[in-house]
Amino acid sequence: MMDTEVALLKALAEPTRLRLAALLAGNGETCVCELAEALGAPAFRVSRHLAIMKDRGLVEARRQGTWMHYRLASPRGKLEECLQECFRDCLAEHPSVVADRERLRAHRELTPAAGGRDSAGCVSPAAENAP
């Protein structure tokens, strides 16, 4: 049967989750608060989508204090490997993905000026790695 593959593709059939996959493919590990800013969506809604993706094995999570950071999971087979390549390459120039990346970039540029934290208190990657 192809139950695992069907569940994977069903999870990606939702536009927000596909956008999240493309963002994570292009940016690596990213905090939920940054993903929410990039998508212009509430963090609770983004977290719900990420939980579905995690349940299907698409993403992995790491907690740092009160914040969750997500990244694409290592591919478990050829299908997932091909999908991740598409997230990175095929969707890179899609207008929605380009706009999401631009909002993420702008958010990251503004965050260090606020002491390394955004309005929700999320620590920027640059501030996390600062001495």
C-alpha positions as CSV (number, residue, x, y, z in Angstrom):
1,M,0.0,0.0,0.0
2,M,1.0,3.6,-0.3
3,D,-0.6,4.9,2.9
4,T,2.6,6.8,4.0
5,E,3.0,8.5,0.7
6,V,-0.6,9.5,0.5
7,A,-0.5,10.9,4.0
8,L,2.6,12.9,3.1
9,L,1.1,14.3,-0.1
10,K,-2.2,15.1,1.7
11,A,-0.3,17.1,4.3
12,L,1.4,19.1,1.5
13,A,-1.9,19.7,-0.4
14,E,-2.6,22.6,2.0
15,P,-1.2,25.9,0.8
16,T,0.2,27.1,4.1
17,R,2.0,23.8,4.7
18,L,3.5,23.9,1.2
19,R,4.7,27.5,1.8
20,L,6.2,26.4,5.1
21,A,8.0,23.5,3.4
22,A,9.5,25.9,0.8
23,L,10.6,28.4,3.5
24,L,12.3,25.7,5.6
25,A,14.0,24.2,2.5
26,G,15.4,27.6,1.6
27,N,16.3,28.8,5.1
28,G,17.0,25.8,7.2
29,E,16.0,25.7,10.8
30,T,13.6,28.6,11.6
31,C,11.7,29.6,14.7
32,V,7.9,29.5,14.7
33,C,7.7,33.2,15.4
34,E,9.8,34.0,12.3
35,L,7.7,31.6,10.2
36,A,4.6,33.4,11.4
37,E,6.0,36.7,10.4
38,A,7.0,35.4,7.0
39,L,3.6,34.1,6.3
40,G,1.7,37.0,7.9
41,A,-0.2,34.5,10.0
42,P,-0.7,34.1,13.8
43,A,1.9,31.9,15.5
44,F,-0.7,29.5,16.8
45,R,-2.0,28.8,13.3
46,V,1.5,28.2,12.0
47,S,2.3,25.9,15.0
48,R,-0.8,23.9,14.2
49,H,0.3,23.4,10.5
50,L,3.8,22.5,11.7
51,A,2.4,19.9,14.1
52,I,0.6,18.2,11.2
53,M,3.8,18.3,9.2
54,K,5.7,16.8,12.2
55,D,3.1,14.1,12.6
56,R,3.7,13.1,8.9
57,G,7.5,13.1,9.4
58,L,8.0,16.2,7.2
59,V,9.7,18.4,9.8
60,E,11.6,18.0,13.1
61,A,11.4,20.4,16.0
62,R,13.9,21.6,18.6
63,R,12.9,23.6,21.7
64,Q,15.0,26.5,22.9
65,G,13.5,28.0,26.0
66,T,9.9,28.8,25.1
67,W,10.5,28.8,21.4
68,M,10.2,25.9,18.9
69,H,12.5,25.8,15.9
70,Y,11.6,23.6,12.9
71,R,13.6,22.2,10.0
72,L,12.8,19.7,7.3
73,A,13.3,16.2,8.4
74,S,16.0,14.0,6.7
75,P,14.3,12.4,3.7
76,R,13.3,8.8,4.5
77,G,13.2,7.8,0.8
78,K,13.4,8.9,-2.8
79,L,10.0,10.6,-2.8
80,E,10.8,12.8,0.2
81,E,14.3,13.5,-1.3
82,C,12.7,14.6,-4.6
83,L,10.0,16.7,-2.8
84,Q,12.6,18.5,-0.7
85,E,14.5,19.3,-3.9
86,C,11.3,20.7,-5.4
87,F,10.7,22.8,-2.3
88,R,14.2,24.3,-2.7
89,D,14.3,24.6,-6.5
90,C,11.0,24.3,-8.2
91,L,9.1,26.6,-5.7
92,A,12.0,29.1,-5.2
93,E,10.6,31.6,-7.7
94,H,6.9,31.1,-6.9
95,P,5.5,34.6,-6.1
96,S,4.1,33.4,-2.7
97,V,7.4,31.9,-1.7
98,V,9.4,34.9,-2.9
99,A,7.1,37.2,-0.8
100,D,7.4,34.9,2.2
101,R,11.2,34.9,2.0
102,E,11.3,38.7,1.6
103,R,9.1,39.1,4.8
104,L,11.4,36.7,6.6
105,R,14.5,38.6,5.5
106,A,13.0,42.0,6.5
107,H,12.0,40.6,9.9
108,R,15.5,39.3,10.5
109,E,17.0,42.6,9.5
110,L,14.7,44.5,12.0
111,T,15.1,42.1,14.9
112,P,18.7,42.9,15.9
113,A,17.8,46.6,16.3
114,A,15.4,45.5,19.0
115,G,18.0,43.8,21.1
116,G,17.9,40.6,19.2
117,R,14.2,40.0,20.0
118,D,11.1,40.6,17.9
119,S,7.8,42.0,19.1
120,A,6.8,38.5,20.3
121,G,10.1,38.0,22.2
122,C,11.6,35.6,19.7
123,V,15.4,35.6,19.6
124,S,16.8,36.2,16.2
125,P,19.4,33.7,14.8
126,A,22.1,36.4,14.8
127,A,21.4,37.2,18.5
128,E,21.3,33.5,19.5
129,N,24.8,33.0,18.1
130,A,26.3,36.3,19.4
131,P,29.0,36.0,22.0
